[in-house]
Amino acid sequence: MPVDTSDFRNGIRFMLENEPVELTYFQHVKPGKGGAFVRSKVRYLRSGRNVEKTFRAGERFPDAPIEMRKMQYLY
């Protein structure tokens, strides 16, 4: 199911530039002149780097195929 910029919440994961990312911060901005946009900070899950990105309102991104499992380490 595609992720729309109106669905953004902190911690949501989606694909960006063929890489899985996690949204760490977002702010919806509607200036007086021009179209609305979303200012955000994303963390690339494979490399761990943090990047600031700006998206137009209404952009869609594919869902990240990430599987979460609860695990326990037995030492």
C-alpha positions in Angstrom: 0.0 0.0 0.0 1.6 3.3 -1.0 2.5 5.9 1.6 1.2 9.4 0.9 2.7 12.6 2.4 -0.6 13.1 4.3 0.0 9.7 6.0 3.4 10.8 7.4 4.0 10.0 11.1 7.2 9.8 13.0 8.6 6.3 12.6 6.9 5.4 9.4 9.0 3.4 6.9 8.9 3.6 3.1 11.1 3.3 0.0 12.9 6.4 -1.2 15.3 6.2 -4.2 15.1 2.4 -4.0 16.3 2.4 -0.4 14.3 1.8 2.8 14.1 4.9 5.0 12.5 5.8 8.3 10.9 9.2 8.9 12.3 10.7 12.0 10.7 14.2 11.8 8.3 16.0 9.5 6.6 19.4 9.3 3.8 20.2 6.9 4.3 23.7 5.5 1.7 25.8 3.6 3.2 29.0 2.5 1.1 32.0 1.4 2.3 31.8 -2.1 2.9 28.5 -3.9 1.9 24.9 -3.1 2.2 23.1 0.2 5.2 20.9 0.9 6.5 18.6 3.7 9.9 19.3 5.2 11.3 16.1 6.8 14.3 14.3 8.1 14.7 10.7 7.1 17.2 8.0 8.2 18.4 5.4 5.6 18.1 2.0 7.3 20.9 0.3 5.5 23.6 3.0 5.9 22.2 4.8 9.0 22.8 8.3 7.5 20.3 11.1 8.3 19.2 13.4 5.5 16.8 16.4 5.3 14.4 16.1 2.4 11.5 18.2 1.1 8.5 16.6 -0.6 5.6 18.1 -2.4 2.2 17.6 -0.8 0.4 14.6 -2.3 3.5 12.7 -3.3 3.3 8.9 -3.0 6.0 6.4 -2.1 6.0 2.6 -2.1 5.8 0.8 1.2 9.1 -0.7 2.5 9.1 -4.5 2.6 10.4 -4.7 6.2 9.7 -7.5 8.6 9.8 -6.8 12.3 10.4 -9.7 14.7 10.7 -9.7 18.4 13.8 -11.6 19.4 15.7 -12.5 22.5 19.4 -13.0 22.8 20.5 -16.0 24.9 24.0 -15.7 26.1 
